[in-house]
């Protein structure tokens, strides 16, 4: 069986079982009732009247998309405005998006729509920056996605975003250096030993070491960062400590001491490492470097089980600044549905959440997207609670943990227990 056919089988399994990834991890939340949608009884008229021209609608959209994805979005959204001439869509790439949303939306300014991964939903909802969309989504539209996609965008019992695509860490490998990807960490260690030649600037693995990227092995050992239902912080749990210590004992010896994202990507694109662990967002750099690359799910942890990286569901949220929520949702439901979503992801490089998109040959034959969905079968959705930012946002305690253990200054146990207390202290200051 070819690798692509094997991936397709894994993806079809993922589309069936992906809901279990989330629902098995936590009980279903009890919804907080929404106010009923007001209804107006209209008396029948004796004769039909001409259809009223829809009122003009302007949808301002803020994104953080990379340039190619932004261009693809603009191209697809123009088609919507052709089909709906009363709608104008104006999109902008915005730096420091979260900070600007916090300022603009409460002031009645800023976008009607913005997009980011689903882990922003808790904070954005608590700050009253986004609106619940339950009353605008039909049962038929909900049924077109895996249950887990809706679980990812549900907070306190309400849907706060339209899911679009899945993102997670995968394995990217140089086909000119290794003929096939390792399927287990035992095989991975063998490859790393072969290529580790630090005196020549060559290393066994390129892998950005940050709270997001290392999650695959933390979760693989049964650890967790934050329980999204209870708010429990899990940095000092034995499983979390074991997972991080395993990385230090088995992966760290074959890697560069410089663990930042740019350095690690450059090691791979400069052909100084045979394998790269990161997400599909790095592929434009890989392609630009002319690397003859392949992709595969992360290797299974020998004797333990699958690596389980964080998964983000790229989501589109409607703000309290939107003058016409129904119009915003109508555009978004159109955008994330075939064929538009396929047109978008083919150029943007994402793996669509809409199940039927995988019936399109452009997706079914795309090894990258099939790999993302296969990896998503074992992935863990990023927590949505605002407290997660106090764990892993830039400069938060988990960065200190990784700095201390990577230099050998502290063991995983010591660093994580200190990190746990630092996080608890930070949370206490918010209450």
N, C-alpha and C positions, 0 to 999 in steps of 0.2 A: 504494500500500500504506500502511495506517495505521501510525502510530508504534508502537502496541501490537502489531500483527501483526509488524512488523519486529523488535521486541524479543523476541517469542515465538520467532521463527526463530533469533535470536541465542542465546537461552537453550537451545533444543534442541541447537544446535551446541555450546554450552558444556558441556552435560551429556555430550556425546560426547567433546569434546576437552579438557575440564578436566583429566583425568588427565595430559595431556601438559605442562600448565603446570609441574607439579612434577617429573615423572619425566624430562623433558628437561633439567632444570637440574642433576640430580645422579644418580650411579649408585645402584642399589638397595643398601641396607646389608646387610651379612652378619649374620644374626641370631645373637645369643648364646643358646645353648641354655637353655631353661627346664627345671627339674626335672620329670620326668614326673609326670602327675597320678596319684595313687595309686588303685588299683582294689581292690575287695574282691569275692571270689567268694561268692555267697550260694546256699546249697542250696535247691532248689525245695521248696515246702511242698505237702502233699497236698491242701489245700483253701484257697480264697481267704479272706483275712482282711479285716476292715474297714479302710478307708483311714485312716491315722493323721492326726490333726489337726495341721497344721503348727505348729511352735513360733512364738510371737510374735516379731516382728521390728520393731525401731525404727530408722528411717533418719533421721538428722539431716543436713540439707542446708544448706550455707552458700553464699550467692550475693552478687553485687554488682549485681543487677538493679535497674533503675529501678522506681519504684513500680508502674506499670501492668503491667510484665512480671512483677514478683513476684506481683502479684495473679492474673495469668493462670496462672502456674505453680501457685500454690496451688489454683486452681480445677480445673485439669486433674489434678493429683496426687490430689485428693480422690476423683476417679473411680476411680483405681487402688485406693485403700484400700477403696472400696465393693466392688470386684470381688475384692479380696484382704483380707478382714477381719482376717487375722492380722498385717497390716503397718500400722504407724503411721509417717507421714511428718511430720516437724517441720522446717520451713524457716525460715531467718533471713537477713536482709540484714545483711552484716557489712562494716564499714569496715576499711580497712587489712588486707584479707583475707590477703595473702601473709605479712605479719609474724605475724599471729595463727595461721596454719597452721603456721608454723615452730616456734612455741612449743607449741601445743596438741597436735598429732598425736604428736610424739615422747614427750609426757607421757601418752599414752593417753587424751587428751581430744579435744574438738572433733568435727568431722563425720565421717560415713561417706562423704559425697559432697560435692563442691563443683564449681562451674562457673566457667570463665574461658576466654579464648582459648587456642589450642593452644601459644602461644609460652612458656607457663609449664612445659610438660611436662618439658623437659630438666632444669631446676633441681629441680623437684619429685621427679623420679625419682632424680636423683643424691643428694638428701637423704633418700631412702627415705620420702617422705611419701605417694606413690601406688604402687599395685600394678599390675603388668602384667595385662592382661585377655584375652590370647590364648586361654586355655583355656576361656573362657566365651562366646566368640563363634562362632556357627555360620557355615558357608560361605554359607548362604542369606541371612543377615543382612548379611554383608559385601557380597554381590552387589547389595544394594539401594541402595548408595551409589556415587558416582564413586570410582575408585581414589584420586584425589587427596585425598579426605576422609580415607581411612585413612592415606595417606602423611603427612598433616599431624599425625596423632596417634600416629605410630610413631616410636620413639626407640630407637636401638641395637638395631634389629631386632624390637622388641616393641611391641604396641599398648597404650597407656597411658590411653586415654580413648575415650568414645563420642562421635562427631561429631554435632553437632546442626544448626548453621546456618553460613552464610557471612556475613562482614562485610567491607566494603571502602569506600573513598571513592568517591562518585559526584558528579555535578553536580546541584544543585538550583537552579532558576531561577524568577524571578517572571514569571508569564505576563502580568501587567499592565504590565510594563516591556519585555519582549522577546517577540516572537511565537513564536520557535522557538529552541532551544538551539544554540549554535555546535558544529559537528562537527569543527573543526580549530582549532589555536592561532592560525592566521591570522585566522579569523573571530572568535575570542575577543578578540584584540588590538583588532580593529575595534570590538567592543562596549565593551571597557574604555575606549578613547579617547572614545567617545561619552558615557559616563556619569561620567567622572572630572572632578569639580568639587570639589576639596578645600576651597575657600573656603566652600562650602555644606555641607561635611560629607558629601559624596557621593563614592563610589569605584567603580572599575571592577569590582572583584572582592572578595568576602569569602572568606577562606581562612586558617584557623589555621596559623601557620608553626611547626611543630614537627617532630621527626624522623620521626614517622609520616606526617603529611599531605604533606610534601614528597617522600616516597618515589616518588610516581607519576612524577615527571620525572627523578629520579635513576635509577630503573630504566629509564625510557624511553630514556635515552641509553646504557644498557648498564652502568651502575654498580651497585655492591652495597655493603651495609654489612658483612655477615659471611657467609662461606661456611659453611653449616650442616654440611657434611661435614668440611672440612679445618680450620675455625677461622680461616682467613685473614681479616684485617680489611682492608676495601677503601676506606677513606675517602680515601686519597691516590692512588687509581687515576685515570688520565686521564678515564675515562668518568664517574666520580663528580664530579670537578671540573667537567667540561663541563656536566653536568646542573644542578648548583647555580648555576653562573655563568649558564646560560641563564635560570634563574628570575630572577636578579638583573637581567639585561639586559632581559628581555621582560615580566615580570609585576610585579616590584617597583615600577616607576615609576607604576603605576596603583592601588597599594594604600595603605592606611593604614600609618603608621610603627608603630602599636600592633598587634603581631602575635599577641597572646594569644587563646586560644580564645573566652573570653566576649565580648571586644570584637568579634571577627570575626563571631560568631553574631548579636550585636546589630545590627551594620551591616545584615545581611540582613533580620532580623525587623523592623527599624525602617524598612525600604524605602530604605536609603541605599546599597545595592549590588544590582545586578540578578541576580547569580549567586553561589552559595555552593558551595565545594568542601568536602565533609565526608561523614560517614557517615549512615545512616538514624537513628542515635540522636538527631540534632538535629531530626528531623521533629516530635516533640511540641511543641517550642518554635515551630517554623514554623507549625504548625497553630493553636496557641494565639494567635499574632499575627494570624491571619486572612489569611495570605498565600495568594494564588491561585497555587499552585506547580505546577511540573512537574519531572520527573526525567529524567536521561539519563546515559549513560556519559560519562566525561571526554573532552574533545576530543583528537583525534589530534595529535601533535606534527608540525607541517607539515615535510615533508622528512625526517622521522626514523622515525616509526611510532607505535604506540599508547602512551598513557600507561599505566604499569604500577604501580598503587599496591600497597602491602602488603595482603594478604588475611589475615584471621583466621578460623579455624574455631572457633566457640564450641563448647566441648567440656565433657563431664561426666566427672570423674575420681573414682575410688574410693580412699579413703585406707587406709593400713595400720592405721588405727583401726577399720575396718569389721569388725564381728563376723561378718557373713554377706555375703561378697563376691558370692556367687551371687544372693542376694536383691536386692542393690543393682544388679547388672547386669540382672536380670530387670525391675526397675522402669525402668531407663534405656532398655533396648531397647524396652519398651512405649511410653515417653514420646516417643522420637524417631521413632516409626513412625506412619503415618496410621491413623485420623483424628486421633489425639491431637496429633501434631506440627502439623497444620493448625490445630486449635483454638487451639493455643498461639501460633503465629506470626501468626495473624490479629490477635490482640490485642497481642502483644509487638512485632510489626513486623519480625521477622527473616526471612531467606530460607532455607528448610529445605534441608538437604543430602540428605535422603532423596529419591531420584529420582522415585518414584511420587507424591510430594506435589504435583507440578506437573500431575497429571491432575485435581486438584480445582479446580473453577471458582473457588473463593475465592483460589487462588494464580494460576491461569492468567490471571485478569483483573486481577491486582494489578500495576500499573505499577512500583511501587517494587521489589517482589521480582524482577520480570523484569529490571529495570535492574541490580540487584545481581548477579544471575547472569550477565547479559551482560558486566558489567565484570569479573567474576571470571574470565572467559575469558582476560584479559590480565594478571591480577593475579599477584603474587609472594607465596607464603606467608611469613609472618614466621618468622625463624629460631627454633629451639627451644633452641639452646645457651645456657647460662647467661651466657656472655660477652656476649651481646647486651645484657643489662642494663647492662653497663659502657660501652656505646656510647650508649644512648638513654634509659635511666631518668632520671627527673627529677633534674637537677643533674649528669648525666653529660656528658662532653666535647662531644657533638653539640649540646647546648643552647648551650654557649659558642660553638661554630662559628656557629650561626644568629644569636646575638646580635651577634657581631662583623661578620658580612657584612650584616645587615639595617640596621645603623647606618652602614655604609660604612667602618667602622674598618679592615677587612681585606678582601682579595680572597678569592674562594672557594678559590683555590689555597693561599694562605698559611694561611687558617683551617683548611682540611681537613688539611693536612700537620701542623700543630700538633696538631689533634684526633687524628690517627692516632697520633702519638707518645704523647699523653696516654692513649689507650686501651690501647696496648701496655704502658705503664708500669703501668696499673691492673691489667691481666691478670697481669703478672709478679708483682705483690704477692699474688695469690691462689694462687700455686704454690710 
